[in-house]
Amino acid sequence: MTKMFSVTVYPDPLAGEYLTVSDALNQVLDMIEALERSEATDPSERTIVWRLTKAHTNSPPFTLVAEPFPIKPDLSVVMEANRVANLFANDVKELLDGRVSGVVFDAMPALKRVIERNTSTITRTEIVISGDEPFNIRPQNAKAAKAAIERAEIAEREKMPDWQRTEYGTVEGEITGLTRWNGKPALDVIERLSEKKFTCVLSDDLSAKIGPAHKWSEVWEGRRVNLTGALHYNSEGDLKRADIEDFEEVPWTDVTIHDLKAFDVLGERTMKEHLDELRGEAVG
């Protein structure tokens, strides 16, 4: 028999008799998202879709019941749905006891939002998996869960390599606009390789050399340039700021289809000889 998944949300009596629409619906949606992520974080790898079979308000609480259905009609998901539901329930109970383990890591984004509401506007969230005893998220155990999540996130960050650094060099990018950084004239630039935006701060000498910003913008916005100076990277290794002392435009070269067709890549070599040379397999 396939297990049903039920969520009931109770308002904080001090905040009012009724739940807000946002709290009620988002709490349920986040619980379902956490359940789905317990099967697989990538939606394309899931075999189960949880469908709404019942919803009601026995004022003031709000209840939703979902049942598992196969994404592909020719498959049975009874065993997988029972496995996922039991795994989710056990690991969430562990979280409420202050321990982060199992599928909680995969369901962390949604569970964090659930826990946060249970420490503010929602007094209780009851989860029932048919055939099992219900369990509740209350402000007391929600605080223990929140502290456990924070400890787990700190431990995870400490394990990650720190790529924060400053290098002196040149980076190529496309100028997308003008801005200011700490009162200094600066550029918004899209880096060519990563296609991510960073701030390029102009030195005083370079700013004076370029001239008034409005004239400079008319000439340079949208151009590709090589920027030379101090390159500042964050802990993830992304370029976030460049303090530049010089720059030069990267010229565009227009090549026609006719020119490309006329370009002789092989020379006097055969295709096999050309490929062998590229692969380093050429002899002699």
Sequence and secondary structure as in RCSB ss.txt:
>XXXX:A:sequence
MTKMFSVTVYPDPLAGEYLTVSDALNQVLDMIEALERSEATDPSERTIVWRLTKAHTNSPPFTLVAEPFPIKPDL
SVVMEANRVANLFANDVKELLDGRVSGVVFDAMPALKRVIERNTSTITRTEIVISGDEPFNIRPQNAKAAKAAIE
RAEIAEREKMPDWQRTEYGTVEGEITGLTRWNGKPALDVIERLSEKKFTCVLSDDLSAKIGPAHKWSEVWEGRRV
NLTGALHYNSEGDLKRADIEDFEEVPWTDVTIHDLKAFDVLGERTMKEHLDELRGEAVG
>XXXX:A:secstr
    EEEEEEE TTT SS  HHHHHHHHHHHHHHHHHHH SSGGG  EEEEEEEEEE SS EEEEEEEEESSTTS
  HHHHHHHHHHHHHHHHHHHTT   GGGTTTHHHHHHHHHHTTTTEEEEEEEETTS  EEE HHHHHHHHHHHH
HHHHHHHHHS    EEEEEEEEEEEEEEEEETTEEEEEEEETTT  EEEEEE HHHHHHH  HHHHHHHHTT EE
EEEEEEEE TTS EEEEEEEEEEE       HHHHHH  SSTTS HHHHHHHHTT    
